[in-house]
């Protein structure tokens, strides 16, 4: 059985997206919903940990409120795939590795567009996964939770988790399952780069490069360099588009 953990701040979005897809599933599952409409949790890590430690399923799935599972057998198909994977640390629906495009069978935005240009036809190993949906064996989560110190906001907690799992010789996989994410996911705030800095400090000696669905990072450089570069890209893009 899969336990589904979601922190939400918009009940209408939760009902229309994640719960709508879960309601069509053909197998038993557990739902642990974390209400953050009053902002009592200051980070995704703390909110998701509060649900994950209470999960009873074999696997714990952490999903955003605006994710839609686009198959009635999504959870049962996922569990079959997860059971087949050796050295499983984390699985998800979008990821990135060295020298490869983003791999995913997911769409995002409105109107929906494909994420990346590399489709998954079988579970694909990646270095890191996107935060929109990740699945962890409950046995592992009992030993390794999301890092509330390094990821003390709403960014990169799955990236950090994948890297921590890799340091335990465990693998991250993209599952070949269809889903839709309402958000396009590019919220590059100041907190994002602060978290990126702390991830460099934590993992940089083990990973010269960190590959994510929103960018590739050379960990010997200060994270502020990427903030400046991303800012310049936005300015250039705006000028090209005449905005």
C-alpha positions in Angstrom: 0.0 0.0 0.0 1.1 3.6 -0.7 0.6 6.3 1.8 0.0 9.7 0.2 1.2 12.8 2.1 0.2 16.3 0.9 0.7 19.7 2.5 -2.0 22.1 1.2 -3.1 25.7 1.5 -5.9 25.7 -1.1 -8.7 23.2 -0.4 -10.4 23.9 -3.8 -7.2 23.1 -5.7 -6.6 20.0 -3.6 -10.1 18.7 -4.2 -9.9 19.4 -8.0 -6.4 18.0 -8.6 -4.8 15.5 -6.2 -7.9 14.2 -4.5 -9.8 13.9 -7.8 -7.1 11.6 -9.2 -6.8 9.6 -6.0 -10.5 9.1 -5.9 -10.4 7.1 -9.2 -7.7 4.7 -8.0 -8.5 1.0 -8.0 -6.4 0.0 -4.9 -6.4 0.8 -1.3 -4.2 3.7 -0.2 -3.7 5.9 2.9 -4.1 9.7 2.8 -2.4 12.1 5.2 -3.3 15.7 4.5 -1.4 18.5 6.2 -3.4 21.7 6.5 -1.1 24.7 6.1 -3.8 27.3 5.3 -2.8 29.2 8.5 0.9 29.0 7.8 1.7 26.9 10.9 4.5 25.1 9.0 7.4 27.3 7.7 8.9 24.7 5.4 7.9 21.8 3.2 10.4 19.6 5.0 8.8 20.1 8.4 5.2 19.8 7.1 5.9 16.6 5.0 7.9 15.0 7.8 5.0 15.5 10.2 2.9 13.4 7.8 5.6 11.0 6.6 6.4 9.7 10.1 2.8 8.7 10.6 2.5 6.8 7.3 1.7 3.1 7.5 2.1 2.1 3.9 5.0 0.2 2.3 5.8 3.4 0.4 5.2 7.1 1.2 4.3 9.4 -1.7 4.8 13.1 -1.2 2.7 15.1 -3.7 1.9 18.7 -4.4 -1.8 19.7 -4.1 -2.0 20.5 -7.8 -0.8 17.2 -9.1 -3.3 15.0 -11.0 -2.7 11.2 -11.4 -3.8 10.5 -15.0 -4.6 6.8 -14.7 -7.1 4.8 -12.6 -4.3 2.3 -11.9 -1.6 4.8 -11.2 -1.0 3.7 -7.6 -1.1 0.0 -8.4 1.2 0.4 -11.4 3.6 2.5 -9.3 3.7 -0.1 -6.6 4.5 -2.9 -9.1 7.3 -0.8 -10.5 8.7 0.2 -7.1 8.8 -3.4 -6.0 10.9 -4.3 -9.1 13.6 -1.7 -8.4 16.9 -2.6 -6.8 18.7 -0.1 -4.4 15.6 2.1 -4.5 16.0 5.3 -2.6 13.5 7.7 -4.2 11.2 7.6 -7.2 9.3 10.4 -8.9 7.8 11.7 -12.1 10.4 14.1 -13.4 14.2 14.1 -13.0 17.6 15.0 -14.4 21.0 13.5 -14.7 24.4 14.4 -16.2 24.3 14.9 -20.0 20.6 14.2 -20.4 17.5 16.3 -20.9 14.8 16.4 -18.3 13.0 13.0 -18.3 9.3 12.8 -17.5 5.9 11.6 -18.7 4.4 14.6 -17.0 2.7 17.7 -18.4 2.4 21.0 -16.6 0.7 24.4 -16.9 -2.4 25.5 -18.6 -2.7 24.7 -21.4 -0.7 21.5 -20.6 2.8 21.2 -22.1 5.2 18.3 -21.8 8.0 18.6 -19.2 11.3 18.2 -21.0 11.8 16.3 -24.2 12.8 12.8 -22.9 10.0 10.3 -22.3 10.3 7.5 -19.8 9.4 4.0 -21.2 10.7 2.2 -18.1 12.1 3.4 -14.7 15.0 5.6 -15.5 17.9 6.4 -13.1 18.5 10.1 -12.5 20.6 12.1 -10.0 17.7 14.2 -8.6 13.9 14.4 -8.8 11.5 17.3 -9.0 9.6 18.0 -5.8 6.1 17.9 -7.3 5.8 14.1 -6.5 8.3 11.8 -4.9 8.0 8.3 -3.4 10.2 6.9 -0.6 10.1 3.4 0.9 8.7 3.8 4.4 11.5 1.7 5.9 14.0 4.3 4.5 12.0 7.3 5.6 12.1 5.9 9.1 15.9 6.4 9.0 16.2 9.4 6.6 13.6 12.2 6.7 13.7 15.5 4.8 16.4 17.8 6.1 14.6 20.6 8.0 17.8 22.5 8.6 19.2 22.7 5.1 15.7 22.8 3.4 14.0 25.3 5.8 11.8 26.8 3.1 9.8 25.4 0.2 12.5 24.5 -2.3 14.9 21.7 -3.2 13.9 19.2 -0.5 13.6 16.4 -2.9 16.9 17.3 -4.6 18.6 17.2 -1.2 16.9 13.9 -0.3 18.0 12.3 -3.6 21.6 13.3 -2.9 21.5 12.1 0.7 20.1 8.7 -0.6 22.9 8.5 -3.2 25.4 8.9 -0.5 23.9 5.8 1.0 24.4 4.0 -2.3 20.7 4.2 -3.1 19.2 5.2 -6.5 16.6 7.7 -7.7 14.3 6.8 -10.5 11.7 8.5 -12.8 8.7 6.2 -13.2 7.0 6.0 -16.6 3.6 7.0 -15.3 1.4 9.9 -16.6 0.6 12.9 -14.4 -0.2 16.6 -14.7 1.2 19.4 -12.5 -0.8 22.5 -12.5 2.1 24.8 -11.8 5.1 25.2 -14.1 7.3 25.1 -11.0 9.8 27.9 -11.6 9.6 29.9 -8.4 13.2 31.0 -8.1 13.0 33.2 -5.0 15.8 34.4 -2.8 15.1 31.5 -0.5 15.7 29.1 -3.4 19.3 30.3 -3.8 19.9 30.3 0.0 18.8 26.7 0.1 21.0 25.9 -2.9 24.0 27.4 -1.1 23.3 25.2 1.9 23.0 22.1 -0.4 26.4 23.0 -1.9 27.9 23.1 1.5 26.3 19.8 2.5 26.9 17.8 -0.7 29.5 19.7 -2.7 32.5 17.5 -1.7 30.6 14.4 -3.0 29.0 15.9 -6.1 31.0 18.4 -8.2 27.8 18.9 -10.3 24.2 18.8 -9.2 21.6 18.3 -12.0 18.0 19.4 -11.3 14.9 19.9 -13.4 15.4 23.7 -13.2 19.1 23.9 -13.7 22.6 22.3 -13.6 24.9 23.6 -10.9 28.7 23.4 -10.5 29.0 23.2 -6.7 32.5 24.9 -6.5 30.8 28.2 -7.5 28.9 30.3 -5.0 25.2 29.9 -5.3 24.8 33.7 -5.7 26.5 33.3 -9.1 23.5 31.3 -10.3 21.1 33.9 -8.8 22.8 36.6 -10.9 22.9 34.5 -14.0 19.2 33.6 -13.7 18.4 37.2 -13.2 20.2 38.2 -16.4 18.4 35.5 -18.3 15.1 36.9 -17.2 16.1 40.4 -18.4 17.3 39.1 -21.8 14.1 37.1 -22.2 11.9 40.0 -21.3 13.7 42.2 -23.8 13.4 39.6 -26.6 9.7 39.3 -25.9 9.3 43.1 -25.7 8.1 43.2 -22.1 
